């Protein structure tokens, strides 16, 4: 028996490595093509800014509430990262913030600005992306009941 010939025979390794590489390349290509076909490639770049808001409620004579949302910190919302920022009451009035929205900027829902909000109503600060495809509630509160 010739042991030297057994140790030098390594042809079987190359086809195995070749098959593994072809499978890996196929899987990677399928994932990339699939992400573009499903539209996942476009939404990856649109991230919601991190901004904090505080709600203040003042009761009116009729038992409704004036609601004020104030930006208290986090990202500045401007025309580069935002299409629209609004203060909304569920089933009720809505008021848009003027851009840019930075710390100290506020919006009101009151008789003069969109209408009063009933007791026990959920209010939200909604962010919408520039292209209008993505929206997210940045803050949520509820008027006292």
N, CA, C and O atoms as CSV, one atom per row, in Angstrom:
chain,resi,resn,atom,element,x,y,z
A,1,UNK,N,N,0.839,-1.162,0.000
A,1,UNK,CA,C,0.000,0.000,0.000
A,1,UNK,C,C,0.894,1.238,0.000
A,1,UNK,O,O,1.923,1.279,0.675
A,2,UNK,N,N,0.486,2.238,-0.764
A,2,UNK,CA,C,1.286,3.442,-0.912
A,2,UNK,C,C,0.625,4.570,-0.102
A,2,UNK,O,O,-0.331,5.195,-0.562
A,3,UNK,N,N,1.149,4.822,1.117
A,3,UNK,CA,C,0.578,5.848,2.002
A,3,UNK,C,C,0.815,7.261,1.483
A,3,UNK,O,O,0.006,8.155,1.731
A,4,UNK,N,N,1.887,7.465,0.784
A,4,UNK,CA,C,2.194,8.787,0.258
A,4,UNK,C,C,1.117,9.242,-0.730
A,4,UNK,O,O,0.778,10.425,-0.772
A,5,UNK,N,N,0.591,8.334,-1.505
A,5,UNK,CA,C,-0.445,8.666,-2.473
A,5,UNK,C,C,-1.764,9.023,-1.770
A,5,UNK,O,O,-2.480,9.902,-2.248
A,6,UNK,N,N,-2.104,8.370,-0.657
A,6,UNK,CA,C,-3.320,8.674,0.085
A,6,UNK,C,C,-3.281,10.077,0.713
A,6,UNK,O,O,-4.295,10.774,0.748
A,7,UNK,N,N,-2.117,10.478,1.200
A,7,UNK,CA,C,-1.992,11.776,1.845
A,7,UNK,C,C,-1.999,12.918,0.831
A,7,UNK,O,O,-2.421,14.021,1.177
A,8,UNK,N,N,-1.563,12.706,-0.369
A,8,UNK,CA,C,-1.504,13.747,-1.390
A,8,UNK,C,C,-2.810,13.895,-2.168
A,8,UNK,O,O,-2.945,14.839,-2.947
A,9,UNK,N,N,-3.763,13.005,-1.984
A,9,UNK,CA,C,-4.999,13.014,-2.759
A,9,UNK,C,C,-6.027,13.913,-2.066
A,9,UNK,O,O,-6.679,13.481,-1.115
A,10,UNK,N,N,-6.181,15.173,-2.538
A,10,UNK,CA,C,-7.114,16.114,-1.917
A,10,UNK,C,C,-8.079,16.721,-2.943
A,10,UNK,O,O,-8.553,17.838,-2.735
A,11,UNK,N,N,-8.378,16.038,-4.017
A,11,UNK,CA,C,-9.266,16.553,-5.050
A,11,UNK,C,C,-10.712,16.662,-4.560
A,11,UNK,O,O,-11.453,17.495,-5.082
A,12,UNK,N,N,-11.136,15.887,-3.615
A,12,UNK,CA,C,-12.529,15.886,-3.166
A,12,UNK,C,C,-12.876,17.150,-2.377
A,12,UNK,O,O,-14.057,17.471,-2.249
A,13,UNK,N,N,-11.912,17.860,-1.857
A,13,UNK,CA,C,-12.169,19.061,-1.076
A,13,UNK,C,C,-12.652,20.202,-1.968
A,13,UNK,O,O,-13.571,20.922,-1.578
A,14,UNK,N,N,-12.081,20.387,-3.117
A,14,UNK,CA,C,-12.430,21.492,-4.007
A,14,UNK,C,C,-13.895,21.461,-4.452
A,14,UNK,O,O,-14.540,22.507,-4.388
A,15,UNK,N,N,-14.463,20.339,-4.896
A,15,UNK,CA,C,-15.877,20.356,-5.282
A,15,UNK,C,C,-16.818,20.668,-4.111
A,15,UNK,O,O,-17.837,21.330,-4.303
A,16,UNK,N,N,-16.492,20.205,-2.917
A,16,UNK,CA,C,-17.340,20.479,-1.753
A,16,UNK,C,C,-17.344,21.979,-1.439
A,16,UNK,O,O,-18.406,22.555,-1.205
A,17,UNK,N,N,-16.196,22.602,-1.430
A,17,UNK,CA,C,-16.107,24.038,-1.173
A,17,UNK,C,C,-16.822,24.812,-2.274
A,17,UNK,O,O,-17.505,25.795,-1.987
A,18,UNK,N,N,-16.680,24.394,-3.516
A,18,UNK,CA,C,-17.359,25.052,-4.628
A,18,UNK,C,C,-18.868,25.009,-4.493
A,18,UNK,O,O,-19.534,26.013,-4.748
A,19,UNK,N,N,-19.420,23.880,-4.102
A,19,UNK,CA,C,-20.867,23.753,-3.928
A,19,UNK,C,C,-21.346,24.642,-2.780
A,19,UNK,O,O,-22.378,25.302,-2.904
A,20,UNK,N,N,-20.624,24.666,-1.687
A,20,UNK,CA,C,-21.000,25.504,-0.540
A,20,UNK,C,C,-20.988,26.979,-0.936
A,20,UNK,O,O,-21.902,27.718,-0.568
A,21,UNK,N,N,-19.982,27.419,-1.672
A,21,UNK,CA,C,-19.920,28.812,-2.105
A,21,UNK,C,C,-21.065,29.155,-3.054
A,21,UNK,O,O,-21.650,30.233,-2.947
A,22,UNK,N,N,-21.390,28.264,-3.971
A,22,UNK,CA,C,-22.504,28.528,-4.902
A,22,UNK,C,C,-23.832,28.633,-4.157
A,22,UNK,O,O,-24.654,29.489,-4.484
A,23,UNK,N,N,-24.052,27.785,-3.174
A,23,UNK,CA,C,-25.289,27.852,-2.386
A,23,UNK,C,C,-25.346,29.154,-1.590
A,23,UNK,O,O,-26.397,29.791,-1.525
A,24,UNK,N,N,-24.237,29.551,-0.989
A,24,UNK,CA,C,-24.196,30.785,-0.201
A,24,UNK,C,C,-24.471,32.003,-1.084
A,24,UNK,O,O,-25.228,32.891,-0.692
A,25,UNK,N,N,-23.870,32.053,-2.257
A,25,UNK,CA,C,-24.080,33.174,-3.169
A,25,UNK,C,C,-25.537,33.222,-3.622
A,25,UNK,O,O,-26.112,34.305,-3.727
A,26,UNK,N,N,-26.135,32.075,-3.889
A,26,UNK,CA,C,-27.535,32.016,-4.306
A,26,UNK,C,C,-28.462,32.529,-3.209
A,26,UNK,O,O,-29.406,33.267,-3.491
A,27,UNK,N,N,-28.203,32.148,-1.973
A,27,UNK,CA,C,-29.041,32.592,-0.854
A,27,UNK,C,C,-28.923,34.105,-0.661
A,27,UNK,O,O,-29.929,34.776,-0.432
A,28,UNK,N,N,-27.729,34.639,-0.748
A,28,UNK,CA,C,-27.525,36.080,-0.578
A,28,UNK,C,C,-28.215,36.853,-1.695
A,28,UNK,O,O,-28.878,37.856,-1.429
A,29,UNK,N,N,-28.071,36.408,-2.929
A,29,UNK,CA,C,-28.743,37.069,-4.049
A,29,UNK,C,C,-30.261,37.022,-3.906
A,29,UNK,O,O,-30.937,38.009,-4.197
A,30,UNK,N,N,-30.798,35.905,-3.468
A,30,UNK,CA,C,-32.245,35.786,-3.280
A,30,UNK,C,C,-32.730,36.757,-2.204
A,30,UNK,O,O,-33.795,37.355,-2.354
A,31,UNK,N,N,-31.970,36.921,-1.129
A,31,UNK,CA,C,-32.365,37.841,-0.058
A,31,UNK,C,C,-32.343,39.294,-0.541
A,31,UNK,O,O,-33.252,40.062,-0.228
A,32,UNK,N,N,-31.328,39.668,-1.288
A,32,UNK,CA,C,-31.237,41.044,-1.790
A,32,UNK,C,C,-32.355,41.337,-2.779
A,32,UNK,O,O,-33.013,42.372,-2.678
A,33,UNK,N,N,-32.577,40.450,-3.721
A,33,UNK,CA,C,-33.638,40.648,-4.715
A,33,UNK,C,C,-35.008,40.650,-4.036
A,33,UNK,O,O,-35.866,41.462,-4.381
A,34,UNK,N,N,-35.216,39.760,-3.086
A,34,UNK,CA,C,-36.487,39.710,-2.368
A,34,UNK,C,C,-36.766,40.980,-1.600
A,34,UNK,O,O,-37.912,41.426,-1.558
A,35,UNK,N,N,-35.754,41.581,-0.987
A,35,UNK,CA,C,-35.978,42.812,-0.222
A,35,UNK,C,C,-36.381,43.969,-1.135
A,35,UNK,O,O,-37.210,44.793,-0.749
A,36,UNK,N,N,-35.813,44.043,-2.328
A,36,UNK,CA,C,-36.200,45.106,-3.248
A,36,UNK,C,C,-37.576,44.859,-3.852
A,36,UNK,O,O,-38.338,45.803,-4.060
A,37,UNK,N,N,-37.901,43.615,-4.133
A,37,UNK,CA,C,-39.210,43.301,-4.698
A,37,UNK,C,C,-40.313,43.608,-3.693
A,37,UNK,O,O,-41.365,44.124,-4.072
A,38,UNK,N,N,-40.090,43.301,-2.422
A,38,UNK,CA,C,-41.092,43.547,-1.389
A,38,UNK,C,C,-41.091,44.991,-0.890
A,38,UNK,O,O,-41.935,45.368,-0.077
A,39,UNK,N,N,-40.149,45.798,-1.374
A,39,UNK,CA,C,-40.110,47.204,-0.992
A,39,UNK,C,C,-39.467,47.462,0.351
A,39,UNK,O,O,-39.600,48.557,0.897
A,40,UNK,N,N,-38.771,46.474,0.898
A,40,UNK,CA,C,-38.142,46.670,2.199
A,40,UNK,C,C,-36.917,47.561,2.104
A,40,UNK,O,O,-36.530,48.176,3.098
A,41,UNK,N,N,-36.309,47.645,0.954
A,41,UNK,CA,C,-35.122,48.472,0.771
A,41,UNK,C,C,-35.413,49.951,0.923
A,41,UNK,O,O,-34.547,50.697,1.381
A,42,UNK,N,N,-36.604,50.399,0.553
A,42,UNK,CA,C,-36.940,51.817,0.641
A,42,UNK,C,C,-37.292,52.249,2.044
A,42,UNK,O,O,-36.955,53.367,2.437
A,43,UNK,N,N,-37.959,51.406,2.819
A,43,UNK,CA,C,-38.417,51.808,4.143
A,43,UNK,C,C,-37.325,51.723,5.202
A,43,UNK,O,O,-37.523,52.201,6.319
A,44,UNK,N,N,-36.194,51.136,4.886
A,44,UNK,CA,C,-35.115,51.026,5.864
A,44,UNK,C,C,-34.567,52.404,6.209
A,44,UNK,O,O,-34.159,52.631,7.348
A,45,UNK,N,N,-34.547,53.332,5.251
A,45,UNK,CA,C,-33.950,54.640,5.472
A,45,UNK,C,C,-34.872,55.593,6.227
A,45,UNK,O,O,-34.395,56.609,6.732
A,46,UNK,N,N,-36.159,55.315,6.325
A,46,UNK,CA,C,-37.102,56.207,6.963
A,46,UNK,C,C,-37.293,55.804,8.422
A,46,UNK,O,O,-38.102,54.930,8.735
A,47,UNK,N,N,-36.554,56.439,9.293
A,47,UNK,CA,C,-36.663,56.110,10.704
A,47,UNK,C,C,-37.403,57.225,11.438
A,47,UNK,O,O,-37.277,58.402,11.101
A,48,UNK,N,N,-38.153,56.841,12.419
A,48,UNK,CA,C,-38.894,57.799,13.226
A,48,UNK,C,C,-37.935,58.550,14.144
A,48,UNK,O,O,-37.129,57.922,14.830
A,49,UNK,N,N,-38.004,59.879,14.171
A,49,UNK,CA,C,-37.147,60.624,15.088
A,49,UNK,C,C,-37.527,60.352,16.541
A,49,UNK,O,O,-38.675,60.027,16.842
A,50,UNK,N,N,-36.574,60.485,17.415
A,50,UNK,CA,C,-36.797,60.285,18.843
A,50,UNK,C,C,-37.050,61.660,19.470
A,50,UNK,O,O,-36.113,62.432,19.678
A,51,UNK,N,N,-38.301,61.959,19.766
A,51,UNK,CA,C,-38.657,63.251,20.357
A,51,UNK,C,C,-39.608,63.022,21.531
A,51,UNK,O,O,-40.437,62.113,21.503
A,52,UNK,N,N,-39.479,63.855,22.556
A,52,UNK,CA,C,-40.312,63.740,23.748
A,52,UNK,C,C,-41.292,64.909,23.807
A,52,UNK,O,O,-40.940,66.050,23.504
A,53,UNK,N,N,-42.531,64.602,24.204
A,53,UNK,CA,C,-43.565,65.621,24.324
A,53,UNK,C,C,-44.251,65.489,25.672
A,53,UNK,O,O,-44.392,64.388,26.204
A,54,UNK,N,N,-44.679,66.629,26.222
A,54,UNK,CA,C,-45.420,66.660,27.473
A,54,UNK,C,C,-46.786,67.287,27.198
A,54,UNK,O,O,-46.889,68.284,26.483
A,55,UNK,N,N,-47.840,66.687,27.777
A,55,UNK,CA,C,-49.200,67.189,27.599
A,55,UNK,C,C,-49.621,67.967,28.835
A,55,UNK,O,O,-49.354,67.550,29.963
A,56,UNK,N,N,-50.286,69.109,28.616
A,56,UNK,CA,C,-50.887,69.897,29.692
A,56,UNK,C,C,-52.366,70.038,29.387
A,56,UNK,O,O,-52.748,70.339,28.256
A,57,UNK,N,N,-53.201,69.820,30.401
A,57,UNK,CA,C,-54.656,69.875,30.236
A,57,UNK,C,C,-55.211,70.961,31.146
A,57,UNK,O,O,-54.927,70.984,32.343
A,58,UNK,N,N,-56.009,71.867,30.567
A,58,UNK,CA,C,-56.691,72.872,31.386
A,58,UNK,C,C,-58.188,72.792,31.096
A,58,UNK,O,O,-58.623,72.844,29.946
A,59,UNK,N,N,-58.955,72.664,32.164
A,59,UNK,CA,C,-60.397,72.466,32.026
A,59,UNK,C,C,-61.083,73.788,31.685
A,59,UNK,O,O,-60.738,74.843,32.218
A,60,UNK,N,N,-62.066,73.705,30.778
A,60,UNK,CA,C,-62.845,74.884,30.393
A,60,UNK,C,C,-64.127,74.932,31.222
A,60,UNK,O,O,-64.393,74.028,32.014
A,61,UNK,N,N,-64.918,75.983,31.037
A,61,UNK,CA,C,-66.177,76.121,31.771
A,61,UNK,C,C,-67.177,75.034,31.403
A,61,UNK,O,O,-68.004,74.659,32.234
A,62,UNK,N,N,-67.123,74.522,30.189
A,62,UNK,CA,C,-68.076,73.508,29.738
A,62,UNK,C,C,-67.695,72.089,30.123
A,62,UNK,O,O,-68.418,71.162,29.760
A,63,UNK,N,N,-66.592,71.869,30.841
A,63,UNK,CA,C,-66.174,70.531,31.234
A,63,UNK,C,C,-65.242,69.874,30.228
A,63,UNK,O,O,-64.756,68.770,30.474
A,64,UNK,N,N,-64.978,70.535,29.085
A,64,UNK,CA,C,-64.009,70.029,28.121
A,64,UNK,C,C,-62.618,70.499,28.531
A,64,UNK,O,O,-62.448,71.152,29.561
A,65,UNK,N,N,-61.615,70.152,27.702
A,65,UNK,CA,C,-60.235,70.496,28.039
A,65,UNK,C,C,-59.540,71.186,26.873
A,65,UNK,O,O,-59.756,70.848,25.709
A,66,UNK,N,N,-58.703,72.160,27.211
A,66,UNK,CA,C,-57.718,72.694,26.283
A,66,UNK,C,C,-56.477,71.837,26.465
A,66,UNK,O,O,-56.016,71.635,27.588
A,67,UNK,N,N,-55.934,71.332,25.361
A,67,UNK,CA,C,-54.768,70.453,25.434
A,67,UNK,C,C,-53.592,71.151,24.768
A,67,UNK,O,O,-53.707,71.665,23.655
A,68,UNK,N,N,-52.457,71.163,25.465
A,68,UNK,CA,C,-51.223,71.715,24.919
A,68,UNK,C,C,-50.160,70.624,24.941
A,68,UNK,O,O,-49.915,70.005,25.977
A,69,UNK,N,N,-49.528,70.392,23.786
A,69,UNK,CA,C,-48.412,69.444,23.696
A,69,UNK,C,C,-47.149,70.253,23.462
A,69,UNK,O,O,-47.079,71.056,22.531
A,70,UNK,N,N,-46.141,70.035,24.319
A,70,UNK,CA,C,-44.886,70.778,24.236
A,70,UNK,C,C,-43.735,69.811,24.021
A,70,UNK,O,O,-43.616,68.801,24.714
A,71,UNK,N,N,-42.881,70.136,23.041
A,71,UNK,CA,C,-41.681,69.340,22.769
A,71,UNK,C,C,-40.686,69.614,23.888
A,71,UNK,O,O,-40.249,70.750,24.073
A,72,UNK,N,N,-40.330,68.572,24.633
A,72,UNK,CA,C,-39.461,68.762,25.800
A,72,UNK,C,C,-38.037,68.274,25.587
A,72,UNK,O,O,-37.190,68.484,26.455
A,73,UNK,N,N,-37.747,67.637,24.476
A,73,UNK,CA,C,-36.381,67.188,24.223
A,73,UNK,C,C,-36.332,66.148,23.126
A,73,UNK,O,O,-37.359,65.721,22.598
A,74,UNK,N,N,-35.116,65.751,22.795
A,74,UNK,CA,C,-34.929,64.769,21.736
A,74,UNK,C,C,-34.619,65.448,20.417
A,74,UNK,O,O,-34.126,66.575,20.386
A,75,UNK,N,N,-34.912,64.753,19.330
A,75,UNK,CA,C,-34.593,65.238,17.989
A,75,UNK,C,C,-35.417,66.465,17.628
A,75,UNK,O,O,-36.578,66.593,18.016
A,76,UNK,N,N,-34.790,67.362,16.878
A,76,UNK,CA,C,-35.521,68.467,16.276
A,76,UNK,C,C,-36.194,67.945,15.016
A,76,UNK,O,O,-35.547,67.313,14.181
A,77,UNK,N,N,-37.469,68.201,14.877
A,77,UNK,CA,C,-38.236,67.746,13.720
A,77,UNK,C,C,-38.256,68.878,12.699
A,77,UNK,O,O,-38.845,69.931,12.939
A,78,UNK,N,N,-37.604,68.651,11.554
A,78,UNK,CA,C,-37.525,69.682,10.527
A,78,UNK,C,C,-37.880,69.105,9.168
A,78,UNK,O,O,-38.275,67.943,9.068
A,79,UNK,N,N,-37.743,69.910,8.120
A,79,UNK,CA,C,-38.158,69.456,6.799
A,79,UNK,C,C,-37.228,68.403,6.203
A,79,UNK,O,O,-37.558,67.845,5.157
A,80,UNK,N,N,-36.086,68.104,6.816
A,80,UNK,CA,C,-35.229,67.027,6.336
A,80,UNK,C,C,-35.663,65.646,6.856
A,80,UNK,O,O,-35.404,64.635,6.203
A,81,UNK,N,N,-36.317,65.595,8.017
A,81,UNK,CA,C,-36.706,64.294,8.582
A,81,UNK,C,C,-38.204,64.167,8.828
A,81,UNK,O,O,-38.653,63.167,9.388
A,82,UNK,N,N,-38.988,65.171,8.414
A,82,UNK,CA,C,-40.409,65.176,8.742
A,82,UNK,C,C,-41.223,65.786,7.615
A,82,UNK,O,O,-40.807,66.753,6.978
A,83,UNK,N,N,-42.390,65.203,7.380
A,83,UNK,CA,C,-43.338,65.805,6.463
A,83,UNK,C,C,-44.372,66.617,7.228
A,83,UNK,O,O,-44.737,67.718,6.816
A,84,UNK,N,N,-44.844,66.062,8.355
A,84,UNK,CA,C,-45.888,66.717,9.149
A,84,UNK,C,C,-45.816,66.217,10.585
A,84,UNK,O,O,-45.558,65.039,10.828
A,85,UNK,N,N,-46.045,67.122,11.534
A,85,UNK,CA,C,-46.208,66.772,12.939
A,85,UNK,C,C,-47.513,67.419,13.382
A,85,UNK,O,O,-47.712,68.619,13.195
A,86,UNK,N,N,-48.405,66.615,13.972
A,86,UNK,CA,C,-49.706,67.172,14.367
A,86,UNK,C,C,-50.134,66.641,15.730
A,86,UNK,O,O,-49.736,65.555,16.150
A,87,UNK,N,N,-50.945,67.430,16.400
A,87,UNK,CA,C,-51.572,67.055,17.670
A,87,UNK,C,C,-53.005,66.677,17.345
A,87,UNK,O,O,-53.765,67.502,16.838
A,88,UNK,N,N,-53.386,65.434,17.633
A,88,UNK,CA,C,-54.700,64.910,17.275
A,88,UNK,C,C,-55.420,64.369,18.488
A,88,UNK,O,O,-54.814,63.748,19.362
A,89,UNK,N,N,-56.728,64.611,18.535
A,89,UNK,CA,C,-57.592,63.996,19.538
A,89,UNK,C,C,-58.421,62.943,18.816
A,89,UNK,O,O,-58.973,63.208,17.748
A,90,UNK,N,N,-58.511,61.745,19.398
A,90,UNK,CA,C,-59.257,60.671,18.729
A,90,UNK,C,C,-60.713,61.085,18.552
A,90,UNK,O,O,-61.398,61.430,19.515
A,91,UNK,N,N,-61.173,61.044,17.300
A,91,UNK,CA,C,-62.544,61.418,16.988
A,91,UNK,C,C,-62.838,62.891,17.169
A,91,UNK,O,O,-64.003,63.282,17.247
A,92,UNK,N,N,-61.788,63.728,17.239
A,92,UNK,CA,C,-62.007,65.146,17.497
A,92,UNK,C,C,-61.091,66.028,16.687
A,92,UNK,O,O,-60.709,65.678,15.570
A,93,UNK,N,N,-60.733,67.176,17.246
A,93,UNK,CA,C,-59.954,68.165,16.503
A,93,UNK,C,C,-58.502,67.747,16.290
A,93,UNK,O,O,-58.003,66.809,16.912
A,94,UNK,N,N,-57.838,68.482,15.384
A,94,UNK,CA,C,-56.441,68.239,15.058
A,94,UNK,C,C,-55.763,69.582,14.805
A,94,UNK,O,O,-56.390,70.513,14.300
A,95,UNK,N,N,-54.483,69.680,15.158
A,95,UNK,CA,C,-53.727,70.916,14.958
A,95,UNK,C,C,-52.315,70.547,14.541
A,95,UNK,O,O,-51.659,69.751,15.213
A,96,UNK,N,N,-51.836,71.119,13.432
A,96,UNK,CA,C,-50.487,70.849,12.942
A,96,UNK,C,C,-49.476,71.752,13.648
A,96,UNK,O,O,-49.748,72.923,13.915
A,97,UNK,N,N,-48.305,71.183,13.945
A,97,UNK,CA,C,-47.180,71.969,14.431
A,97,UNK,C,C,-46.548,72.656,13.223
A,97,UNK,O,O,-46.586,72.114,12.119
A,98,UNK,N,N,-45.983,73.811,13.412
A,98,UNK,CA,C,-45.187,74.443,12.365
A,98,UNK,C,C,-43.761,73.935,12.447
A,98,UNK,O,O,-43.197,73.869,13.540
A,99,UNK,N,N,-43.158,73.572,11.313
A,99,UNK,CA,C,-41.776,73.085,11.313
A,99,UNK,C,C,-40.831,74.269,11.330
A,99,UNK,O,O,-41.161,75.293,10.732
A,100,UNK,N,N,-39.701,74.199,11.963
A,100,UNK,CA,C,-39.173,73.086,12.742
A,100,UNK,C,C,-39.782,73.023,14.140
A,100,UNK,O,O,-40.226,74.029,14.693
A,101,UNK,N,N,-39.789,71.810,14.693
A,101,UNK,CA,C,-40.279,71.584,16.053
A,101,UNK,C,C,-39.070,71.226,16.906
A,101,UNK,O,O,-38.496,70.147,16.760
A,102,UNK,N,N,-38.691,72.125,17.786
A,102,UNK,CA,C,-37.554,71.892,18.674
A,102,UNK,C,C,-38.025,72.054,20.109
A,102,UNK,O,O,-39.198,72.334,20.356
A,103,UNK,N,N,-37.110,71.877,21.053
A,103,UNK,CA,C,-37.476,71.953,22.469
A,103,UNK,C,C,-38.151,73.287,22.768
A,103,UNK,O,O,-37.631,74.349,22.426
A,104,UNK,N,N,-39.315,73.219,23.410
A,104,UNK,CA,C,-40.073,74.408,23.760
A,104,UNK,C,C,-41.209,74.720,22.794
A,104,UNK,O,O,-42.082,75.521,23.127
A,105,UNK,N,N,-41.227,74.112,21.609
A,105,UNK,CA,C,-42.300,74.343,20.648
A,105,UNK,C,C,-43.559,73.630,21.122
A,105,UNK,O,O,-43.489,72.507,21.620
A,106,UNK,N,N,-44.715,74.281,20.967
A,106,UNK,CA,C,-45.962,73.662,21.427
A,106,UNK,C,C,-47.080,73.881,20.421
A,106,UNK,O,O,-47.004,74.753,19.555
A,107,UNK,N,N,-48.128,73.060,20.561
A,107,UNK,CA,C,-49.358,73.192,19.772
A,107,UNK,C,C,-50.526,73.044,20.730
A,107,UNK,O,O,-50.433,72.326,21.726
A,108,UNK,N,N,-51.636,73.729,20.428
A,108,UNK,CA,C,-52.813,73.735,21.310
A,108,UNK,C,C,-54.037,73.208,20.589
A,108,UNK,O,O,-54.245,73.470,19.404
A,109,UNK,N,N,-54.836,72.466,21.321
A,109,UNK,CA,C,-56.200,72.150,20.902
A,109,UNK,C,C,-57.086,72.871,21.897
A,109,UNK,O,O,-57.247,72.435,23.037
A,110,UNK,N,N,-57.662,73.983,21.454
A,110,UNK,CA,C,-58.525,74.783,22.321
A,110,UNK,C,C,-59.594,75.427,21.448
A,110,UNK,O,O,-59.650,75.174,20.244
A,111,UNK,N,N,-60.426,76.240,22.034
A,111,UNK,CA,C,-61.482,76.902,21.278
A,111,UNK,C,C,-60.895,77.710,20.127
A,111,UNK,O,O,-61.473,77.760,19.041
A,112,UNK,N,N,-59.752,78.341,20.360
A,112,UNK,CA,C,-59.125,79.173,19.327
A,112,UNK,C,C,-58.316,78.356,18.320
A,112,UNK,O,O,-58.042,78.842,17.222
A,113,UNK,N,N,-57.933,77.149,18.662
A,113,UNK,CA,C,-57.030,76.363,17.815
A,113,UNK,C,C,-57.565,74.958,17.566
A,113,UNK,O,O,-56.956,73.995,18.031
A,114,UNK,N,N,-58.648,74.805,16.871
A,114,UNK,CA,C,-59.129,73.482,16.473
A,114,UNK,C,C,-60.294,72.968,17.277
A,114,UNK,O,O,-61.046,72.136,16.770
A,115,UNK,N,N,-60.488,73.410,18.490
A,115,UNK,CA,C,-61.621,72.958,19.285
A,115,UNK,C,C,-61.209,72.301,20.573
A,115,UNK,O,O,-60.086,71.812,20.697
A,116,UNK,N,N,-62.115,72.286,21.542
A,116,UNK,CA,C,-61.871,71.653,22.831
A,116,UNK,C,C,-61.924,70.136,22.708
A,116,UNK,O,O,-62.446,69.595,21.733
A,117,UNK,N,N,-61.379,69.465,23.706
A,117,UNK,CA,C,-61.321,68.009,23.728
A,117,UNK,C,C,-62.142,67.507,24.907
A,117,UNK,O,O,-62.018,68.023,26.018
A,118,UNK,N,N,-62.972,66.513,24.670
A,118,UNK,CA,C,-63.821,65.948,25.729
A,118,UNK,C,C,-62.981,65.222,26.773
A,118,UNK,O,O,-61.840,64.838,26.515
A,119,UNK,N,N,-63.563,65.041,27.956
A,119,UNK,CA,C,-62.902,64.299,29.031
A,119,UNK,C,C,-62.737,62.837,28.622
A,119,UNK,O,O,-63.612,62.267,27.970
A,120,UNK,N,N,-61.610,62.233,29.008
A,120,UNK,CA,C,-61.347,60.824,28.715
A,120,UNK,C,C,-60.961,60.541,27.272
A,120,UNK,O,O,-61.039,59.390,26.840
A,121,UNK,N,N,-60.551,61.541,26.517
A,121,UNK,CA,C,-60.177,61.383,25.113
A,121,UNK,C,C,-58.673,61.177,24.983
A,121,UNK,O,O,-57.891,61.839,25.666
A,122,UNK,N,N,-58.270,60.270,24.115
A,122,UNK,CA,C,-56.856,60.035,23.846
A,122,UNK,C,C,-56.341,61.097,22.879
A,122,UNK,O,O,-56.952,61.363,21.843
A,123,UNK,N,N,-55.212,61.694,23.234
A,123,UNK,CA,C,-54.559,62.679,22.362
A,123,UNK,C,C,-53.181,62.147,21.994
A,123,UNK,O,O,-52.517,61.491,22.796
A,124,UNK,N,N,-52.762,62.445,20.757
A,124,UNK,CA,C,-51.484,61.933,20.258
A,124,UNK,C,C,-50.749,63.024,19.493
A,124,UNK,O,O,-51.360,63.893,18.870
A,125,UNK,N,N,-49.421,62.957,19.556
A,125,UNK,CA,C,-48.585,63.737,18.655
A,125,UNK,C,C,-48.156,62.760,17.570
A,125,UNK,O,O,-47.443,61.792,17.837
A,126,UNK,N,N,-48.601,63.027,16.333
A,126,UNK,CA,C,-48.320,62.121,15.215
A,126,UNK,C,C,-47.250,62.709,14.316
A,126,UNK,O,O,-47.301,63.886,13.959
A,127,UNK,N,N,-46.272,61.874,13.952
A,127,UNK,CA,C,-45.210,62.225,13.021
A,127,UNK,C,C,-45.472,61.512,11.707
A,127,UNK,O,O,-45.831,60.334,11.704
A,128,UNK,N,N,-45.299,62.208,10.587
A,128,UNK,CA,C,-45.427,61.616,9.258
A,128,UNK,C,C,-44.143,61.899,8.489
A,128,UNK,O,O,-43.608,63.006,8.536
A,129,UNK,N,N,-43.652,60.875,7.774
A,129,UNK,CA,C,-42.406,61.021,7.018
A,129,UNK,C,C,-42.586,61.994,5.860
A,129,UNK,O,O,-43.707,62.391,5.541
A,130,UNK,N,N,-41.477,62.376,5.234
A,130,UNK,CA,C,-41.511,63.328,4.132
A,130,UNK,C,C,-42.358,62.833,2.970
A,130,UNK,O,O,-43.111,63.604,2.375
A,131,UNK,N,N,-42.238,61.533,2.641
A,131,UNK,CA,C,-42.985,61.012,1.497
A,131,UNK,C,C,-44.396,60.565,1.875
A,131,UNK,O,O,-45.157,60.141,1.005
A,132,UNK,N,N,-44.757,60.650,3.147
A,132,UNK,CA,C,-46.102,60.315,3.592
A,132,UNK,C,C,-46.382,58.823,3.734
A,132,UNK,O,O,-47.515,58.444,4.028
A,133,UNK,N,N,-45.383,57.969,3.534
A,133,UNK,CA,C,-45.590,56.522,3.620
A,133,UNK,C,C,-45.553,55.994,5.049
A,133,UNK,O,O,-46.142,54.954,5.340
A,134,UNK,N,N,-44.867,56.699,5.940
A,134,UNK,CA,C,-44.680,56.223,7.308
A,134,UNK,C,C,-45.236,57.245,8.295
A,134,UNK,O,O,-45.008,58.446,8.147
A,135,UNK,N,N,-45.961,56.769,9.296
A,135,UNK,CA,C,-46.401,57.650,10.372
A,135,UNK,C,C,-46.274,56.904,11.693
A,135,UNK,O,O,-46.354,55.677,11.744
A,136,UNK,N,N,-46.076,57.668,12.755
A,136,UNK,CA,C,-45.842,57.077,14.065
A,136,UNK,C,C,-46.320,58.047,15.137
A,136,UNK,O,O,-46.169,59.260,14.993
A,137,UNK,N,N,-46.894,57.518,16.206
A,137,UNK,CA,C,-47.263,58.337,17.356
A,137,UNK,C,C,-46.001,58.566,18.196
A,137,UNK,O,O,-45.413,57.614,18.709
A,138,UNK,N,N,-45.599,59.800,18.331
A,138,UNK,CA,C,-44.410,60.131,19.134
A,138,UNK,C,C,-44.761,60.213,20.614
A,138,UNK,O,O,-43.915,59.926,21.461
A,139,UNK,N,N,-45.983,60.595,20.939
A,139,UNK,CA,C,-46.417,60.695,22.339
A,139,UNK,C,C,-47.920,60.486,22.396
A,139,UNK,O,O,-48.638,60.847,21.463
A,140,UNK,N,N,-48.398,59.902,23.490
A,140,UNK,CA,C,-49.816,59.643,23.683
A,140,UNK,C,C,-50.205,60.031,25.109
A,140,UNK,O,O,-49.468,59.775,26.061
A,141,UNK,N,N,-51.361,60.646,25.233
A,141,UNK,CA,C,-51.872,61.029,26.546
A,141,UNK,C,C,-53.392,60.912,26.554
A,141,UNK,O,O,-54.009,60.612,25.531
A,142,UNK,N,N,-53.990,61.152,27.724
A,142,UNK,CA,C,-55.448,61.098,27.832
A,142,UNK,C,C,-55.918,62.230,28.737
A,142,UNK,O,O,-55.354,62.476,29.803
A,143,UNK,N,N,-56.964,62.908,28.285
A,143,UNK,CA,C,-57.518,63.987,29.100
A,143,UNK,C,C,-58.143,63.395,30.357
A,143,UNK,O,O,-58.664,62.280,30.314
A,144,UNK,N,N,-58.104,64.112,31.468
A,144,UNK,CA,C,-58.711,63.602,32.708
A,144,UNK,C,C,-60.193,63.350,32.535
A,144,UNK,O,O,-60.865,64.051,31.779
A,145,UNK,N,N,-60.705,62.350,33.234
A,145,UNK,CA,C,-62.154,62.063,33.120
A,145,UNK,C,C,-62.877,62.401,34.403
A,145,UNK,O,O,-64.092,62.226,34.491
